[in-house]
Amino acid sequence: MQCLLSNYGLIYSLYNVNSNYITLFAKYIFHMYPPFIYAKCYFDISRVSSFHFDGPTLTWLPGRFYSFSDFFARSKGRLRIGVEYNVNMFLIER
């Protein structure tokens, strides 16, 4: 179950700020499973600070230092499956 719920495509599609009510309901249901929230926090930090693969461009991108302002930032991009996301980092919730 943890391998399924730690998939960044699932996480970012559930946390998308342009999501519908069904997606919001699923996100709050998954919040009852604590490793899901940990997986999102871990993915947010590792996406910024580590060497990672960018799906839409099919390239490897270098990481940078994760600063305090990144806790309040918003991540925008596109998943490999073509779904665009606009996700708040883990200290901002709408």
C-alpha positions as CSV (number, residue, x, y, z in Angstrom):
1,M,0.0,0.0,0.0
2,Q,2.9,2.4,0.8
3,C,4.4,1.9,-2.7
4,L,1.1,2.8,-4.3
5,L,0.5,5.9,-2.0
6,S,4.1,7.2,-2.4
7,N,3.8,7.6,-6.1
8,Y,4.4,11.3,-7.0
9,G,1.8,11.2,-9.7
10,L,-0.9,10.3,-7.3
11,I,0.3,12.6,-4.6
12,Y,0.5,15.7,-6.9
13,S,-2.8,14.9,-8.6
14,L,-4.5,14.8,-5.2
15,Y,-2.8,18.0,-4.0
16,N,-3.5,19.9,-7.1
17,V,-5.0,23.3,-6.2
18,N,-7.3,23.0,-9.3
19,S,-8.8,19.7,-8.2
20,N,-12.5,18.9,-7.9
21,Y,-14.5,17.8,-4.9
22,I,-14.0,14.0,-5.5
23,T,-10.2,14.5,-5.5
24,L,-10.4,16.7,-2.3
25,F,-12.4,14.0,-0.6
26,A,-9.9,11.3,-1.6
27,K,-7.1,13.5,-0.3
28,Y,-8.7,13.9,3.1
29,I,-9.4,10.1,3.2
30,F,-5.7,9.5,2.6
31,H,-4.8,11.9,5.3
32,M,-6.0,9.3,7.8
33,Y,-3.0,7.1,6.7
34,P,0.0,8.9,8.2
35,P,2.7,7.5,5.9
36,F,0.9,9.2,3.0
37,I,1.5,12.7,4.5
38,Y,5.1,11.7,5.2
39,A,5.6,10.6,1.6
40,K,4.4,14.0,0.3
41,C,6.7,15.9,2.7
42,Y,9.6,13.6,1.8
43,F,8.9,14.0,-2.0
44,D,8.6,17.8,-1.7
45,I,12.0,18.1,-0.1
46,S,13.7,15.5,-2.3
47,R,12.3,17.0,-5.5
48,V,14.0,20.3,-4.7
49,S,17.2,19.2,-3.0
50,S,18.3,16.1,-4.8
51,F,19.3,15.1,-8.3
52,H,16.0,14.0,-9.9
53,F,14.4,12.8,-13.1
54,D,12.0,15.2,-14.8
55,G,9.3,13.2,-16.5
56,P,8.0,15.6,-19.1
57,T,11.4,16.6,-20.4
58,L,13.0,13.2,-19.9
59,T,16.1,14.7,-18.4
60,W,18.0,14.6,-15.1
61,L,18.0,17.8,-13.1
62,P,20.4,18.8,-10.4
63,G,19.1,19.7,-6.9
64,R,19.7,22.9,-4.9
65,F,19.8,23.9,-1.3
66,Y,16.3,23.6,0.4
67,S,15.7,26.9,2.1
68,F,13.2,28.0,4.7
69,S,11.1,29.8,2.0
70,D,10.6,26.6,0.1
71,F,8.3,25.4,2.9
72,F,5.8,28.0,1.7
73,A,6.5,27.8,-2.0
74,R,4.2,26.4,-4.7
75,S,5.4,23.7,-7.2
76,K,4.1,23.9,-10.8
77,G,4.8,21.5,-13.6
78,R,3.5,18.6,-15.7
79,L,3.5,14.9,-15.0
80,R,4.6,12.5,-17.6
81,I,1.1,11.4,-18.2
82,G,0.2,15.0,-19.4
83,V,-1.6,16.2,-16.3
84,E,-0.5,19.6,-15.1
85,Y,-0.1,20.3,-11.4
86,N,0.0,23.3,-9.2
87,V,0.8,22.1,-5.7
88,N,1.4,23.9,-2.4
89,M,4.3,22.7,-0.3
90,F,3.5,21.0,2.9
91,L,3.2,24.0,5.2
92,I,0.5,25.6,3.1
93,E,-2.9,24.1,2.9
94,R,-6.0,25.6,1.3
